[in-house]
Amino acid sequence: MYKDIFVRIVKKLSPSTNIVSDNSNISNNLKYTIALELKENLSLASIAKRYNISITSVQRVMDDCYSDF
């Protein structure tokens, strides 16, 4: 019951925008930039360090953009 109430409150307080996708903390522009750097064969660790994000976040962007691999 409390979880349902919390979810409804959070949804009301979370505006929708095209700058950041829903349920994401990384901007769409940063995701695009990461994808371009991945295309240049830069390491996950170096990209993560450059943008102060986790290696897992870089991995998720790679999985979303390059799902064929």
N, C-alpha and C positions, 0 to 999 in steps of 0.2 A: 504494500500500500504506500509506504513512504517513498519507495523507489519510484513508483509511478508519478507521485506528486513532484518529486525532484526533477524527473525527466521532463514533465510538462513545464515547470518553471524555467529550466535551462533552455528549452526550445523557444520560449517566449523572449528570453533575454539574449539569445544568440541571433544577431541579424545575419541575413544572407548577403553575400557580396561576391563579385566576380574576381576579386583580388586574391582571396584565399578560398579554397574549396571547403565544403562542409567537412567537419571532423578532421581538419588539418591545421597545423600550426606553421606550415611553410607556404610562402606565397607562390602563386603560379609562375611568376617571373623567375623566382629562384629555382623552381623545379625545371623550368626550361633551360636555365643557365647550367644547372647540374647535368641535364641530359646532353647539352652541347659539350661539356667537359668530359663526360663519359665517352662520347664519340671520339674525342682526341686521345683516348686511352690513358687518361690520368687515373691514378689509383683512387680507390674508394676512400682510403685514409687521408690522402692529401686534399681531396675535395671536401671531406667532412671537416678537416682542420681549417681550411680556408674560410668556410662559411659558418663555422662554430655550430655544427650540427653533428648528430651521431652517424657513425658508419652505417647503422641500420637504416636511418632515414635516407641516406644516399642509395642503399641497396633497394629500398622500396621504390624510389624514383626510377632506378634502373629497371626493376621488374615491371613497373607500369609502362615505361616508354619502350623497352626492348624485350617484350615478353616472348619473342621468338627464340631467344637464346636460352 
